[in-house]
Amino acid sequence: MTPGRYRHFKGGEYEVLLVARDTETEEPVVVYQALYGERGHWVRSLADFTAHVSRAGYDGPRFVAVGSAGSHRAADSVVEPLRRD
């Protein structure tokens, strides 16, 4: 997984900072920050971050890459869906 800017399927944009490991399970987790509101920091398992979502009106990846790390350009150019590497 590459650090950078990602768009959540509900529309919010986030900056992925790094991939870490859970202290108990050693499962990889994604550390990311909201690029709106209070710009809170969040942690989600890599499996969940890269999961496919099927909801009413949407069927696709939970997050889609929209720019490189530190990018502050308009997020209208989707680069590629996120992969579990």
MIKE-38040 format. One line per 5 residues: number of its first residue (from 1); for each residue y, x, z of N, C-alpha, C, O. Coordinates in nm, 4 decimals, decimal comma. Atoms other than C-alpha are relative to their C-alpha. Layout:
NUM> Y:X:Z:Y:X:Z:Y:X:Z:Y:X:Z  ...
//
This chain:
1> -0,1177:0,0840:0,0000:0,0000:0,0000:0,0000:0,1234:0,0881:0,0000:0,1294:0,1883:0,0712  -0,1221:-0,0775:0,0148:0,3423:0,1283:-0,0937:0,1153:-0,0642:0,0767:0,1392:-0,1841:0,0623  -0,1196:0,0554:-0,0642:0,6494:0,0870:0,1290:0,0988:-0,0463:-0,1064:0,1033:0,0088:-0,2164  -0,0990:0,0519:0,0935:0,9252:-0,1114:-0,0377:0,0332:-0,1440:0,0314:0,0000:-0,1959:0,1380  -0,0475:0,1371:-0,0171:1,0714:-0,4552:-0,0831:-0,1029:-0,0980:-0,0555:-0,1554:-0,0796:-0,1653
6> 0,0980:0,1016:0,0385:0,8428:-0,7593:-0,0991:0,0579:-0,1384:0,0236:0,1369:-0,1588:0,1158  -0,0401:0,1401:-0,0159:0,9012:-1,1324:-0,1433:-0,1196:-0,0801:0,0477:-0,2268:-0,0747:-0,0127  0,1027:0,0897:-0,0536:0,6969:-1,3768:0,0666:-0,0085:-0,1225:-0,0902:0,0905:-0,1602:-0,1529  0,0156:0,1149:0,0899:0,5568:-1,6758:-0,1206:0,0920:-0,1158:0,0357:0,1152:-0,2029:-0,0481  -0,0946:0,1047:-0,0385:0,7969:-1,8998:0,0761:0,1442:0,0391:-0,0326:0,2360:-0,0407:-0,0135
11> -0,1316:-0,0388:0,0487:1,0929:-1,6977:-0,0551:0,0728:0,1095:0,0750:0,1604:0,1738:0,0171  -0,0693:-0,1045:-0,0752:1,2029:-1,4594:0,2215:-0,0337:0,1390:-0,0518:-0,1435:0,1624:-0,1023  0,0246:-0,1379:0,0421:1,2398:-1,0903:0,1405:-0,0113:0,0909:0,1211:0,0552:0,0716:0,2228  0,0337:-0,0907:-0,1095:1,1082:-0,8087:0,3571:-0,0103:0,1421:-0,0518:-0,0422:0,1646:-0,1685  0,0185:-0,1415:0,0305:1,1067:-0,4292:0,3627:-0,1243:0,0471:0,0747:-0,1277:0,0456:0,1977
16> 0,1191:-0,0570:-0,0629:0,7611:-0,2835:0,4256:0,0349:0,1426:0,0388:0,0746:0,2234:-0,0451  -0,0366:-0,1310:-0,0520:0,8171:0,0200:0,6458:-0,1170:0,0971:-0,0012:-0,1023:0,2131:-0,0396  0,1169:-0,0871:-0,0061:0,4665:0,1557:0,6933:-0,1250:-0,0806:0,0291:-0,1183:-0,1976:0,0670  0,1285:0,0572:-0,0398:0,0986:0,0827:0,7437:-0,0464:0,0807:0,1202:-0,0519:0,2036:0,1148  0,0455:-0,0626:-0,1241:-0,0267:0,1566:1,0969:-0,1410:-0,0499:0,0307:-0,2019:-0,1188:-0,0511
21> 0,1328:0,0461:-0,0421:-0,3518:0,0951:1,2870:0,0118:-0,0705:0,1352:0,0849:-0,0256:0,2235  0,0081:0,0712:-0,1268:-0,4200:-0,1564:1,5640:-0,0708:0,0896:0,1018:-0,1733:0,1499:0,0701  0,0578:-0,0901:-0,1002:-0,4956:0,0323:1,8865:-0,1381:-0,0415:0,0468:-0,2180:0,0439:0,0853  0,1301:0,0482:-0,0473:-0,7935:-0,1847:1,9783:-0,1060:-0,0001:-0,1093:-0,2195:0,0421:-0,0869  0,0994:0,0196:0,1070:-0,9614:-0,2516:1,6444:0,0060:0,1066:-0,1091:-0,0858:0,1180:-0,1903
26> -0,0277:-0,0976:0,1055:-0,8199:0,0302:1,4281:0,0180:-0,0651:-0,1371:0,0167:0,0030:-0,2396  -0,0266:0,0730:0,1242:-0,7588:-0,2395:1,1658:0,1385:0,0395:-0,0511:0,2323:0,0488:0,0281  -0,1331:-0,0307:0,0530:-0,4722:-0,1459:0,9305:0,0924:-0,1212:0,0114:0,0533:-0,2343:-0,0171  -0,1022:0,1035:-0,0120:-0,1546:-0,3438:0,9962:0,1249:0,0456:-0,0743:0,1537:0,1650:-0,0826  -0,1235:-0,0275:0,0731:0,1668:-0,3667:0,7954:0,1175:-0,0254:0,0938:0,1262:-0,1312:0,1561
31> -0,1224:0,0142:-0,0787:0,4965:-0,3096:0,9777:0,1126:-0,0251:-0,1001:0,1366:0,0562:-0,1894  -0,1033:0,0358:0,0973:0,7811:-0,4839:0,7960:0,1179:-0,0669:0,0676:0,1067:-0,1170:0,1795  -0,1237:0,0527:-0,0554:1,1367:-0,6039:0,8496:0,0581:-0,1056:-0,0928:0,0628:-0,0877:-0,2145  -0,0672:0,1048:0,0772:1,3062:-0,9249:0,7393:0,1318:0,0542:-0,0544:0,2007:0,1303:0,0134  -0,1273:-0,0395:0,0606:1,5997:-0,8700:0,5037:0,0989:-0,1161:0,0022:0,1844:-0,1276:-0,0856
36> -0,0887:0,1149:-0,0167:1,7750:-1,1858:0,6226:0,0104:-0,0307:0,1487:-0,0660:0,0237:0,2284  -0,0148:0,0425:-0,1392:1,8923:-1,3443:0,9482:0,0192:0,1177:0,0947:0,1003:0,2066:0,0689  -0,0110:-0,1059:-0,1004:1,8479:-1,1208:1,2524:-0,0760:0,1264:-0,0382:-0,0778:0,2228:0,0384  0,0711:-0,1167:0,0533:1,6380:-0,8768:1,0431:-0,1087:0,0494:0,0959:-0,1246:0,1694:0,1182  0,1063:-0,0329:-0,0946:1,3495:-0,8899:1,2891:-0,1122:0,0811:-0,0624:-0,1328:0,0784:-0,1837
41> 0,1167:-0,0782:0,0422:1,0486:-0,6585:1,2694:-0,1267:-0,0803:0,0274:-0,1362:-0,1520:0,1270  0,1235:0,0758:-0,0087:0,7015:-0,8012:1,2154:-0,1195:0,0900:-0,0269:-0,1068:0,1948:-0,0903  0,1263:-0,0692:0,0258:0,3398:-0,6840:1,2114:-0,1009:-0,1043:-0,0441:-0,1125:-0,2106:0,0170  0,1027:0,0900:0,0530:0,0633:-0,8478:1,0081:-0,1145:0,0875:-0,0484:-0,0916:0,1964:-0,1008  0,1128:-0,0798:0,0489:-0,2867:-0,7272:0,9280:0,0146:0,0224:-0,1505:0,0668:-0,0630:-0,2222
46> -0,0054:-0,0297:0,1429:-0,3130:-0,5601:0,5880:-0,0772:-0,1052:-0,0787:-0,0342:-0,1473:-0,1860  0,0805:0,1026:0,0679:-0,5852:-0,8102:0,4955:0,0794:-0,1293:-0,0169:0,0735:-0,1920:-0,1227  -0,0797:0,1224:0,0077:-0,3521:-1,1021:0,5736:0,1213:0,0198:-0,0914:0,1564:-0,0700:-0,1680  -0,1165:-0,0285:0,0833:-0,0507:-0,9378:0,4067:-0,0357:-0,0061:-0,1481:0,0429:-0,0548:-0,2294  0,0423:-0,0059:0,1403:-0,2458:-0,8892:0,0839:-0,0822:-0,1210:-0,0438:-0,1328:-0,1246:-0,1559
51> 0,0845:0,1163:0,0282:-0,4256:-1,2247:0,0998:0,0560:-0,0876:-0,1117:0,1763:-0,0893:-0,1379  -0,0328:0,1021:0,0990:-0,4267:-1,4861:-0,1749:0,0255:-0,1295:0,0763:-0,0505:-0,1637:0,1669  -0,0391:0,1232:-0,0685:-0,2574:-1,8102:-0,0651:-0,0138:-0,1180:-0,0954:0,0325:-0,1123:-0,2093  0,0084:0,1249:0,0766:-0,3431:-2,1592:-0,1903:0,0603:-0,1110:0,0848:-0,0005:-0,1570:0,1814  -0,0705:0,1070:-0,0698:-0,0924:-2,4195:-0,0729:0,0463:-0,1007:-0,1051:0,0438:-0,0725:-0,2249
56> -0,0542:0,0999:0,0928:0,0496:-2,7353:-0,2255:0,1168:0,0620:-0,0758:0,2149:0,1042:-0,0146  -0,1067:-0,0536:0,0825:0,2637:-2,6138:-0,5148:-0,0004:0,1506:-0,0188:0,0851:0,2032:-0,0899  0,0047:-0,1456:0,0167:0,1640:-2,2460:-0,4881:-0,1428:0,0498:0,0094:-0,2199:0,0069:0,0952  0,1310:-0,0641:-0,0008:-0,1439:-2,0406:-0,5677:0,0202:0,1434:-0,0483:0,0370:0,1670:-0,1679  -0,0247:-0,1387:0,0379:-0,1006:-1,6631:-0,5614:0,0043:0,0898:0,1210:-0,0374:0,0496:0,2297
61> -0,0040:-0,0951:-0,1109:-0,0420:-1,3554:-0,3466:0,1010:-0,0420:0,1070:0,2036:-0,1028:0,0761  -0,0917:0,0312:-0,1108:0,1208:-1,3958:-0,0026:0,1329:0,0745:-0,0186:0,2400:0,0171:0,0012  -0,1189:-0,0816:0,0242:0,3647:-1,1123:-0,0833:-0,0091:0,0628:-0,1382:-0,1179:0,0974:-0,1843  -0,0078:-0,0655:0,1305:0,4785:-0,9694:-0,4184:0,1071:0,1085:0,0088:0,2163:0,0838:0,0598  -0,0966:-0,1098:0,0010:0,6515:-0,6318:-0,4598:0,1162:-0,0337:-0,0927:0,0961:-0,0828:-0,2038
66> -0,1190:0,0257:0,0812:1,0089:-0,6642:-0,5869:0,0912:0,1215:-0,0101:0,1945:0,1140:-0,0767  -0,0834:-0,1195:0,0088:1,1492:-0,3117:-0,5422:-0,0561:0,1135:0,0824:-0,1483:0,0938:0,1615  0,0464:-0,1178:-0,0726:1,1018:0,0380:-0,4051:0,0629:0,0070:0,1383:0,1561:-0,0676:0,1683  -0,0500:-0,0161:-0,1366:1,1642:0,1503:-0,0462:0,1504:0,0245:-0,0014:0,2001:0,1063:-0,0787  -0,1440:-0,0162:-0,0094:1,5305:0,1192:0,0480:0,0779:-0,0650:-0,1123:0,2003:-0,0530:-0,1169
71> -0,0655:0,0638:0,1138:1,6064:-0,0778:-0,2682:0,0829:-0,1183:0,0478:0,0367:-0,1985:0,1289  -0,0848:0,1137:-0,0364:1,8950:-0,3203:-0,2338:0,0493:-0,0720:-0,1246:0,1514:-0,1406:-0,1210  -0,0363:0,0693:0,1234:1,9085:-0,4459:-0,5915:-0,0398:-0,1467:0,0102:-0,1131:-0,1861:0,1008  0,0385:0,1411:0,0036:1,8785:-0,8125:-0,6775:-0,1503:-0,0097:-0,0194:-0,2085:0,0622:-0,1007  0,1464:0,0102:0,0020:1,5205:-0,9207:-0,6245:-0,0459:-0,1019:-0,1026:-0,1179:-0,1959:-0,0690
76> 0,0410:0,0944:0,1028:1,4742:-1,0992:-0,9533:-0,0980:0,0625:-0,0981:-0,1377:-0,0019:-0,1952  0,0950:-0,0657:0,0896:1,2418:-0,8468:-1,1170:-0,1269:0,0350:0,0767:-0,1335:0,1375:0,1445  0,1265:-0,0222:-0,0689:0,8898:-0,8742:-0,9828:-0,0698:0,1189:-0,0626:-0,0859:0,1248:-0,1845  0,0642:-0,1205:0,0499:0,7141:-0,5398:-1,0125:-0,1484:-0,0227:-0,0207:-0,1982:-0,0060:-0,1321  0,1437:0,0221:0,0104:0,3490:-0,6229:-0,9373:-0,0501:-0,0665:0,1267:0,0115:-0,0513:0,2322
81> 0,0603:0,0541:-0,1213:0,1283:-0,8167:-0,6969:-0,0524:0,1146:0,0857:-0,0909:0,2193:0,0337  0,0486:-0,0996:-0,0944:0,0262:-0,6225:-0,3877:-0,1510:0,0119:-0,0069:-0,2210:-0,0887:-0,0184  0,1447:-0,0236:0,0009:-0,3207:-0,4633:-0,3884:-0,0416:0,0609:0,1323:0,0384:0,1265:0,1989  0,0561:-0,0640:-0,1192:-0,5422:-0,3596:-0,0990:-0,0590:0,1338:-0,0401:-0,1723:0,1389:-0,0880  0,0483:-0,1336:0,0366:-0,5755:0,0161:-0,1574:-0,0441:0,0768:0,1214:-0,0877:0,1913:0,1095
//
